[in-house]
């Protein structure tokens, strides 16, 4: 019983993989030339020239495919440069907006001076009110939570 649990799935996997391997083998066609081989991808039509070196087949793209690939690389590089320019422009405009919205040192010091005068006046009023209410300065302040 255990052997059938192992054998049956193995056979199913083998038979499922066989058509995939056959498709991969049929996808490329090799043709012998005077200098080596030409490999054609039957799905895309892409062609590569191949040479046999040290018992291995080494393929490289055909000249027209190389030109198309280089055109695509150039297009992508231009796109990257455009995007980098846009990012830099956005970063600079954001930094300029942030810098323009922050107060100068003089404005900051002036505001702090107003705040200090306000708080000193407010605390003076509080002290005057405490004196008017009987001067409970000797008693400890009630605990409030």
Secondary structure, 3 states (H helix, E strand, C coil): CHHHHHHHHHHHHHHHHHHHHHHHHHHEEEEECCCCEEEEECCCCCEEEEEEECCEEEEEECHHHHHHHHHHHHHHHHHHHHHHHHHHHHHHHHHHHHHHHCCCHHHHHHHHHHHHHHHHHHHHHHHHHHHHCCCCCCCCCCCCC
